[in-house]
Amino acid sequence: MPRKYGIRHTLGENGGPGGLMFTLRTLPLVFDIAREMQGLCPQALFINFSNPENRIIHALGKYSPICALGLCHGIFMGQGAVADIMGLPYEHVDVWGAGLNHSQCLLQIRDRKTGEDLYPRLREKERTFDPSFLPLTRRLFRAFGYWMTCSDDHLGEYLAYGWEGGEHGYDFAADERDRAGFAAELERVIGGAPIPAYWLKPSGERGAAAIGGVLHNKKRVLESGIVFNRGTVPNLPAEAAVEVPVMTDAAGIHPISLGPLPDAIAKLLTTQVNVQRLAVEAAVRASKEIALQALLIDPVVNSASAAVKLLDDLWEVNRPYIRPCV
């Protein structure tokens, strides 16, 4: 639908018009769960794996007393990408990142054993690496000097020129096939078939580590979690959701500050923070007026008249799922 009005748009899950409507549909369901938790288990931790991660955690941080943590494997995708470019085994590379979900800045890339700074090696190897590999991410790397996670399609959702990395829409057909395949596999296991080997290996998410840290007071450090900022990244707005390392223990979730982001990176991300804040306000109030404002400040939207027409169409399609949250 954005393409119909000349708006070039990647993926459509976390940014742009698709991200806005996903926010409007998803937050009512999230707040249903949060309100139920307030009545049944007000001290429990809400662990979110759903997109749009940043907007969900922002909304809960602002409007719910429930403690919430978002988890995503994006930082590990970034770790894998830089390891591939440098020709190093994945497990030899250690990264520290901070920023927004799907646009974390890798502030440090080091050899896990020696602590050597690997950024010089990355800059050298990237120059001659396969040019078809993550061209948008690499363009930003050359311009800003830091590697941004986690993929061209996710990162591109936040940028006016994101489509230059490839216009990848969400593959709904593949999603349906995957769901059907998993349901069939589940039925086979229930019927007595052997448990697939991949079920018994870590998924790449850190849900079990977060839960174990809280339940057993283990003080576990997670490479990455989405939390309400409150100064953890000092040069992003305090009322924002950010993705940073966190520690979990019996007292809850403790964000780890890596200090301020590089100035240009902070300015790049602040634009998207403001889009996300308006999108959340539109969703919690079921406000078409605020939804239009969110579109009009989104870098992906290149025409005010197109935004009005597109929102009319999308609002009508999504009307059954939009309702006030607070």
C-alpha positions in Angstrom: 0.0 0.0 0.0 2.8 2.5 0.7 4.2 1.8 -2.8 0.8 2.6 -4.3 1.3 6.2 -3.1 5.0 6.4 -4.0 6.4 5.7 -0.6 9.4 3.4 -0.7 9.4 1.3 2.4 11.5 -1.7 3.6 10.1 -4.6 5.6 7.3 -2.6 7.3 7.5 -4.1 10.8 9.2 -1.4 13.0 9.3 1.8 11.0 7.5 3.7 8.3 3.8 3.3 7.6 3.9 -0.5 8.3 5.5 0.1 11.6 2.9 2.6 12.6 0.0 0.3 11.9 1.7 -2.6 13.6 2.0 -0.4 16.6 -1.7 0.5 16.5 -2.6 -3.2 16.3 -0.2 -4.6 18.8 -0.3 -2.2 21.8 -3.9 -3.0 22.7 -3.0 -6.6 23.1 0.1 -5.8 25.0 -1.8 -3.6 27.5 -4.4 -6.4 27.9 -1.6 -8.6 29.2 0.0 -5.9 31.3 -3.4 -5.1 33.0 -3.9 -8.8 33.7 -0.4 -8.9 35.2 -1.2 -6.0 37.5 -4.1 -8.0 39.0 -2.4 -11.4 39.1 1.3 -10.9 39.5 2.3 -7.2 39.7 5.9 -7.9 40.6 6.4 -10.2 37.7 8.7 -9.4 34.7 7.2 -8.9 31.3 9.6 -10.3 28.7 8.8 -9.1 25.2 9.9 -10.8 22.0 7.4 -9.1 19.7 8.0 -6.3 17.2 7.9 -3.4 17.2 10.2 -3.9 20.2 11.1 -0.3 20.8 7.6 1.0 20.7 6.2 -1.8 23.0 8.9 -1.2 25.7 8.4 2.6 25.3 4.7 2.3 25.8 5.0 0.0 28.9 7.7 2.2 30.4 5.5 5.3 30.1 2.1 3.9 30.8 2.4 0.8 32.9 3.9 0.0 36.3 4.8 -3.5 35.1 8.6 -4.0 34.7 9.4 -4.9 31.1 12.4 -6.2 29.2 12.6 -6.6 25.4 14.9 -9.2 23.9 16.1 -9.5 20.4 18.9 -11.4 18.7 19.9 -8.4 16.5 23.2 -7.8 18.3 24.2 -11.4 17.6 23.5 -10.8 13.9 25.7 -7.8 14.0 28.4 -9.8 15.7 28.2 -12.5 13.0 28.3 -9.9 10.2 31.5 -8.3 11.4 33.1 -11.7 12.2 32.4 -12.7 8.6 33.9 -9.6 7.1 37.1 -10.0 9.3 37.3 -13.7 8.5 37.2 -14.6 12.2 35.2 -17.3 14.0 32.0 -15.9 15.5 32.9 -17.0 19.0 36.2 -15.1 18.8 34.5 -11.7 18.5 33.1 -9.8 21.4 30.8 -6.7 20.9 29.3 -4.0 23.1 26.4 -2.1 21.6 23.9 0.7 22.5 21.2 2.5 20.7 17.7 1.5 19.5 16.4 -1.9 18.7 17.5 -2.8 15.2 19.8 0.2 15.1 22.4 -0.5 17.8 25.8 1.1 17.4 28.6 -1.3 18.1 30.7 0.9 20.3 33.4 -1.8 20.9 34.4 -4.8 18.8 37.2 -6.8 20.5 39.0 -10.1 20.4 37.2 -12.1 23.1 40.5 -13.7 24.3 43.0 -10.9 24.1 40.8 -7.8 24.3 42.4 -6.4 21.1 40.4 -3.6 19.4 39.2 -5.2 16.1 37.7 -2.0 14.6 41.0 -1.3 12.6 40.8 -4.8 11.2 37.2 -4.4 10.3 37.8 -1.1 8.5 40.6 -2.7 6.5 38.8 -5.9 5.6 35.5 -4.2 4.8 37.0 -2.2 1.9 37.5 -5.4 -0.3 34.7 -7.6 1.1 31.8 -8.8 -1.2 30.0 -5.6 -2.2 26.6 -7.3 -2.2 26.8 -8.0 1.5 24.8 -5.5 3.6 25.5 -2.5 1.3 23.3 0.0 3.3 24.9 -0.9 6.7 28.3 -0.5 5.2 27.5 2.8 3.7 26.6 4.1 7.1 29.7 2.4 8.6 31.9 4.4 6.2 30.0 7.6 6.9 29.7 7.4 10.7 32.7 5.2 11.6 30.7 2.6 13.6 28.9 -0.6 12.7 25.1 -0.5 13.1 23.1 -3.6 13.7 21.4 -5.7 12.6 20.5 -6.0 8.9 19.8 -3.7 5.9 16.1 -4.4 6.0 15.6 -3.7 9.7 18.0 -0.7 9.8 16.5 0.6 6.5 13.0 0.8 8.2 14.2 4.0 10.0 15.9 5.8 7.1 14.6 7.9 4.2 17.1 6.0 1.9 16.6 2.6 3.5 15.2 1.2 0.3 18.6 1.6 -1.3 19.6 -1.5 0.6 16.8 -3.4 -1.1 13.0 -3.0 -0.7 12.3 -6.1 1.3 8.6 -6.4 2.4 7.6 -8.8 5.1 7.3 -12.3 3.6 3.8 -13.3 4.8 3.7 -16.4 2.6 7.0 -17.7 4.0 5.7 -17.0 7.5 2.6 -19.0 6.9 4.6 -21.9 5.5 7.0 -21.8 8.5 4.1 -21.8 11.0 2.4 -24.8 9.2 5.7 -26.7 9.1 6.4 -26.1 12.8 2.8 -27.1 13.7 3.2 -30.4 11.8 6.6 -31.0 13.4 5.1 -30.4 16.9 2.3 -32.9 16.2 4.9 -35.5 15.1 6.9 -35.0 18.4 3.7 -35.3 20.5 3.0 -38.5 18.6 6.3 -40.0 19.7 8.8 -38.9 17.0 12.3 -38.0 18.3 12.8 -34.4 19.5 14.6 -32.4 16.8 18.2 -31.6 17.8 17.7 -27.8 17.3 15.0 -27.8 20.1 17.7 -28.7 22.6 20.1 -25.9 21.7 20.1 -22.2 22.7 17.9 -20.2 20.4 20.1 -17.1 20.3 17.6 -15.2 22.4 18.4 -14.6 26.1 15.0 -15.4 27.7 16.2 -18.3 29.8 19.2 -16.3 31.0 17.0 -13.4 32.0 14.6 -15.6 33.9 17.4 -17.6 35.6 19.1 -14.4 36.7 15.9 -13.1 38.3 14.7 -16.4 39.9 18.1 -17.5 41.2 19.7 -14.1 41.8 22.6 -15.0 39.5 23.5 -11.4 38.4 23.7 -12.5 34.8 24.9 -10.0 32.2 22.9 -10.1 29.0 24.6 -8.7 25.9 21.5 -6.7 25.0 18.0 -5.8 26.2 15.5 -3.2 25.4 14.6 -1.0 28.4 13.1 2.4 29.2 16.1 4.8 28.9 16.0 7.1 32.0 19.5 8.3 31.3 21.2 5.0 30.4 22.1 6.4 27.0 22.6 10.1 28.2 22.4 11.7 24.7 19.1 10.0 23.8 15.8 11.3 25.3 15.2 9.9 28.8 11.6 9.0 27.7 12.8 6.5 25.1 13.3 2.8 24.8 16.9 1.9 24.2 18.8 -1.3 23.6 21.8 -1.7 25.9 23.6 -4.5 27.9 21.6 -5.4 31.1 22.2 -7.3 34.3 19.4 -9.4 35.8 19.1 -10.5 39.4 16.4 -10.9 42.1 16.0 -7.1 42.2 15.1 -7.1 38.5 16.6 -5.6 35.4 19.6 -3.2 35.6 20.6 -1.4 32.4 24.4 -1.0 31.9 25.4 2.4 30.6 28.2 2.5 28.0 28.2 6.3 28.1 27.0 8.6 25.4 26.7 7.6 21.8 28.9 9.3 19.2 27.3 12.6 18.5 26.3 12.0 14.9 24.9 8.5 15.8 22.8 10.1 18.6 21.4 12.7 16.2 20.6 10.0 13.6 18.7 7.9 16.2 16.9 10.8 17.9 14.9 11.4 14.8 13.5 7.9 15.1 12.9 8.2 18.8 10.5 11.0 18.1 8.7 9.0 15.4 8.3 6.2 17.9 7.0 8.4 20.7 4.3 9.8 18.4 3.4 6.4 17.1 3.0 5.1 20.7 0.8 8.1 21.6 -1.4 7.4 18.5 -1.8 3.8 19.5 -2.6 4.3 23.2 -5.2 7.0 22.4 -6.4 5.4 19.1 -5.9 8.8 17.6 -5.9 9.1 13.8 -4.8 12.7 14.2 -1.6 11.8 16.1 -1.0 8.9 13.7 -0.9 11.4 10.8 1.6 13.4 12.8 3.8 10.3 13.3 3.7 9.7 9.5 4.6 13.3 8.7 7.8 13.3 10.8 8.8 9.8 9.7 11.8 10.0 7.3 10.4 7.2 5.2 7.4 9.4 4.2 8.2 11.7 1.3 4.8 13.3 0.6 2.2 14.9 2.9 -0.7 14.3 0.5 0.4 10.7 0.1 0.5 10.3 3.9 -3.1 11.5 4.2 -4.4 9.1 1.5 -2.3 6.2 2.8 -3.5 6.7 6.3 -7.1 6.8 5.2 -6.7 3.4 3.5 -4.6 1.8 6.3 -6.9 3.1 9.1 -9.9 1.6 7.4 -8.3 -1.8 7.0 -7.0 -1.9 10.5 -10.0 -0.3 12.2 -11.2 -3.6 13.9 -7.8 -3.8 15.8 -7.4 -0.2 16.9 -8.7 0.8 20.3 -7.5 3.0 23.2 -5.0 1.3 25.6 -5.0 3.6 28.6 
